[in-house]
């Protein structure tokens, strides 16, 4: 019971902070559940379900408060949805899976530590290319991130958002909304790839996880879409994720 309460607290914190920047929180959910007794496949599916809920809430909040970039989401989805499905059909060795999670955690660590923001602020100019070239880049980028997302069990927003911001194609609010929508579509695609397994691993505890993630995801997304930017909390999360990343890679 104590272990469940700790997991719920950590999931709530992750949902709040990730939703505030338009993410679903998959990388943190993978880490939290990775130290439980769940099997890799159970962790992946549980994380994707939480991802759909939290990112879906975040997408709705950003849609209401920003000029939503539907064209970008459509182009990214052309490549990401089928590749997320392909990645979702592949089952990694449990040890390799944990190391892969540890590597993926590098992205949220850099995100919440402020490194990406520093790199974006200090870049010389935006990446100006033709419309046709931009379409090609978005489709290829979506396909690559989609495959990784389906393989590991994430939505891919934590990889996508710093790239879009670095290119200078969208502002921070628009990028957050785009990432949320991208996460929802990839997560659903990854779940569809494993639809036969889901009924076999459904657990009653999911109700608590979904309730906590939904409530805190809603709070985080509402504050993020308006004015929330608590640097201290994000730096603390980056430190926790760094410790978890090192532990998973070395395990």
Buried (B, 14 or more C-beta within 10 A) or exposed (E): EEEEEEBBEBBBBBBBBBBBBBBBBBBBBBBBBBBBEBEBBBBBBBBBBBBBBBBBBBBBBBBEBBEBBEEBBEBBBBBBBBBBBBBBEEEBEEEEBBBBBBEBBBBBBBBBBBEBBEEBEEEEEEEEEEEEEBBEBBBEBBBBBBBBBBBBBBBBBBBBBBBBBBBEBBEBBBBBBBBBBBBBBBBBBBBBBBEEBBEEBEEEEBEBBBEBBBBBBBBBBBBBBEEBEEEEBBEBBBEBBBEBBEBBBEE
